[in-house]
Amino acid sequence: NDPNGHMVVQDMLDFLRDAFDTFAGKNVRGQATITSGNTSVAVSATLSPTYSVVVTPLADPNARFWVSGKSSTGFTINLSAAAGISGVLFDWIAKGA
């Protein structure tokens, strides 16, 4: 019954859009490949001092994987055994970057 109810909804949508844009702007993503015979790849990116990074192999690496050496200029993706002939491709996202 509020004749201005649509304005309240529009104001909330504008607020949520701005909040999401601020959050989404703090994410950096990419791909990196650990090439055949290697156990790591350095990823270069401009990142904040405090960020979280998630890596996902796009195929079974047949080894454990982890991130090390986090800094404001990048990080390293590691494998516990050398990558096979085709290497291992990873997707990564740094949140809060």
N, C-alpha and C positions, 0 to 999 in steps of 0.2 A: 504494500500500500504506500510505500515511500516513493514519491515522484522523482527523487534524486538517487534512488538506489543504484541505478546503472552507473552513476559517477563513483560511488563507493567501490563497486566492482572494478571499474577502470583504474582507479587509484591503486588498488591492490595489485592488479596486473602490472601496472607500471613499476611498482615497488619490486615485485618479484622478478621482472625482467632485468632491472638494474642490479639486484642482488645476484642473479645468476650470471650476468655479464662480468661482474667483479670476480666471482668465483672461477668461472670458465677461463678468464684471462690469466689465471695463475697456474694453468696447466700447460705443460710442454710434452709433446709426444713424438715418437719416431720409431725407426727400425734400425737394428744393428745386426751384423752377421759375424759370428765366430767362424773364421775360415778353416778349411780342412787342415788338420794337424795341429791347430792352435787350441789353447785352453781359455783364452780371454779376448775381449775387445774393449777398447776404451771408447766411451761415448762422450762427445763434447757438446755441451749445451750451456746456455746462460741460465743459472738457477739461483734461487735465494739460499741463504745460509741454512735455512731449515725447510726441508722438503722431504716428501716420501716418494720413493720410486718403486714401481711394480714392473717386473719383466715377465713376459709370457713367451715361451718357445712356440713356434708355429708348426713344429714337428717334434716327435719324441727325441730328446737329445741323448737318450740312453746313458745319462749321467746326471749327478746333482748339479744344480746351478744356483748362483747367488750373486749379490751385488756387493762390491767393496769400493773403497777409495772415494766415497762421496765427498764432493767439494762444490763450491759455487760455480766451477767451470766444467763439471761433469762427474762421471762415475765409471766403474768398470764392471762388466758382466763376466762372470767366471763359470767354467765347467770343471768338474772333478776329473774328467778324462778328455783327451784330445777329440775334437770334432771329426766326424767321419768325412768321407770324400766330398759330399755336397755341402758341408758346413752346417751350421745351425743358425737359422734366422729367428730373431727375437723382436716382438713388439715391446715398446716400453712407454710408460707415462710417468712423468714427474709431477706430483700434485703439490700445490703450494709453491710452485717455482717462481 
